[in-house]
Amino acid sequence: MDEIMLEKRAPVEGSIHKRTPQRPASVPTDIYISTKSKRSAIVKRVRRLMLKENHKSVVIHGLGAMVIRATSMALAAQEALENQVTLKPTTETIALIDDIIPDDMDKDLETQKRHNSIIHITLEAKDGLAELQRKTGQIIHHPSRNRRSRRWQ
């Protein structure tokens, strides 16, 4: 039997500070799911982007424990858009870096690398979404691009 040797982390003497994961500059159609994300707000945002602002696709991202939550929010958005979008999920594993702050101040700061799962779910508009867009009407002003002014025309 061939056993795969997993690389275990050494015991840490100190505290671990998890760095925030690096991500590309976000565009209005990228939605990142966190523990504080509310399902109704995410679904409303997807509806606004696809119906009012006529975007052809929206991407929902979930990292680690938020993979399942991102999936359920994408399914809820699909249902809210009357199944007029297709879901195209892609998964990958990314490397995250943690800083180890030693208890003894004489020691140097160390880093360790760990891996985590990430999911990107692309919601792409079907041809039937155009009818829903006509029903709701397009907005002239794009609130997702300019969050300071909330005036609708």
C-alpha positions as CSV (number, residue, x, y, z in Angstrom):
1,M,0.0,0.0,0.0
2,D,1.3,3.4,-1.0
3,E,0.5,5.9,1.6
4,I,0.6,9.6,0.9
5,M,2.6,11.5,3.4
6,L,0.9,14.6,4.5
7,E,3.0,17.5,5.6
8,K,2.0,18.5,9.1
9,R,2.6,21.9,10.6
10,A,5.1,22.2,13.4
11,P,3.7,23.1,16.8
12,V,3.5,26.9,17.2
13,E,5.1,28.7,20.1
14,G,3.3,32.0,19.9
15,S,0.2,33.4,18.3
16,I,-0.9,33.1,14.7
17,H,-2.0,36.1,12.7
18,K,-3.9,35.1,9.5
19,R,-3.3,37.5,6.7
20,T,-6.2,38.5,4.5
21,P,-6.2,36.6,1.2
22,Q,-5.0,38.5,-1.8
23,R,-7.5,39.0,-4.5
24,P,-7.7,41.0,-7.7
25,A,-9.3,44.5,-7.9
26,S,-13.0,43.9,-7.6
27,V,-15.4,45.0,-10.3
28,P,-19.1,45.7,-9.6
29,T,-20.1,42.2,-10.9
30,D,-17.8,40.4,-8.3
31,I,-19.5,39.5,-5.1
32,Y,-17.4,38.1,-2.2
33,I,-19.3,36.1,0.4
34,S,-18.3,36.4,4.1
35,T,-19.8,35.4,7.4
36,K,-21.6,38.7,7.6
37,S,-23.2,38.5,4.2
38,K,-27.0,38.4,4.3
39,R,-28.7,36.1,1.8
40,S,-31.4,38.6,1.0
41,A,-28.9,41.4,0.4
42,I,-26.8,39.2,-1.9
43,V,-29.9,38.0,-3.9
44,K,-31.2,41.6,-4.2
45,R,-27.7,42.7,-5.4
46,V,-27.6,40.0,-8.0
47,R,-31.1,40.9,-9.2
48,R,-30.2,44.6,-9.5
49,L,-27.0,43.9,-11.4
50,M,-28.6,41.5,-13.8
51,L,-32.1,43.1,-14.3
52,K,-31.7,46.8,-13.7
53,E,-28.1,47.3,-14.9
54,N,-28.2,44.6,-17.7
55,H,-25.0,42.8,-16.8
56,K,-24.7,39.5,-18.6
57,S,-22.8,37.7,-15.8
58,V,-22.2,38.0,-12.1
59,V,-19.5,36.1,-10.2
60,I,-20.0,34.9,-6.6
61,H,-16.8,34.0,-4.7
62,G,-16.6,31.9,-1.5
63,L,-13.4,31.0,0.4
64,G,-13.1,28.1,2.9
65,A,-16.2,27.7,5.1
66,M,-18.1,30.1,2.8
67,V,-18.0,27.6,-0.1
68,I,-21.3,26.1,0.9
69,R,-22.8,29.4,1.7
70,A,-21.8,30.9,-1.7
71,T,-23.4,27.9,-3.4
72,S,-26.6,28.3,-1.5
73,M,-26.7,32.0,-2.3
74,A,-26.1,31.4,-6.0
75,L,-29.0,28.9,-6.0
76,A,-31.2,31.4,-4.2
77,A,-30.3,34.0,-6.8
78,Q,-31.1,31.6,-9.6
79,E,-34.5,30.9,-8.1
80,A,-35.1,34.7,-7.7
81,L,-34.3,35.2,-11.3
82,E,-36.9,32.5,-12.3
83,N,-34.2,30.1,-13.5
84,Q,-33.1,32.5,-16.3
85,V,-29.5,32.2,-15.4
86,T,-27.1,29.3,-15.6
87,L,-24.6,28.5,-12.8
88,K,-21.0,27.7,-13.8
89,P,-19.0,26.8,-10.7
90,T,-15.2,26.5,-10.7
91,T,-13.2,25.4,-7.7
92,E,-9.5,25.7,-6.8
93,T,-7.1,25.6,-3.9
94,I,-5.2,28.7,-3.0
95,A,-2.2,29.2,-0.7
96,L,-2.7,31.4,2.3
97,I,0.1,32.9,4.5
98,D,0.0,33.2,8.3
99,D,2.4,35.2,10.4
100,I,3.6,33.5,13.6
101,I,4.3,36.0,16.3
102,P,6.5,34.4,18.9
103,D,5.9,34.7,22.6
104,D,9.6,35.3,23.1
105,M,10.5,38.7,21.6
106,D,14.1,37.6,20.9
107,K,12.9,35.2,18.2
108,D,12.2,36.3,14.6
109,L,8.8,36.6,13.1
110,E,8.0,33.5,11.1
111,T,5.4,32.7,8.4
112,Q,3.7,29.5,7.4
113,K,1.7,28.5,4.4
114,R,-1.6,26.7,4.4
115,H,-4.1,25.8,1.7
116,N,-7.8,26.5,1.4
117,S,-10.6,25.8,-1.0
118,I,-12.2,28.6,-3.0
119,I,-15.3,28.5,-5.3
120,H,-16.2,31.0,-8.1
121,I,-19.8,30.6,-9.3
122,T,-20.6,32.5,-12.5
123,L,-24.2,33.4,-13.1
124,E,-24.7,33.8,-16.8
125,A,-27.9,35.2,-18.3
126,K,-30.0,33.0,-20.6
127,D,-32.0,34.4,-23.5
128,G,-35.2,34.5,-21.4
129,L,-33.7,37.0,-19.0
130,A,-34.2,39.8,-21.5
131,E,-38.0,39.5,-21.0
132,L,-37.5,39.9,-17.2
133,Q,-35.3,42.9,-17.9
134,R,-38.1,44.5,-20.0
135,K,-40.6,44.0,-17.2
136,T,-38.4,45.7,-14.6
137,G,-37.1,48.4,-16.7
138,Q,-33.5,49.7,-16.9
139,I,-32.2,52.4,-14.6
140,I,-30.2,55.3,-16.1
141,H,-27.9,55.7,-13.1
142,H,-25.7,52.8,-11.9
143,P,-25.8,52.6,-8.1
144,S,-23.3,49.8,-7.9
145,R,-20.6,52.1,-9.4
146,N,-21.4,55.2,-7.4
147,R,-22.5,54.3,-3.9
148,R,-22.5,57.9,-2.6
149,S,-25.6,59.0,-4.5
150,R,-28.6,56.8,-4.0
151,R,-30.9,58.8,-6.2
152,W,-32.9,56.7,-8.7
153,Q,-34.2,58.3,-11.9
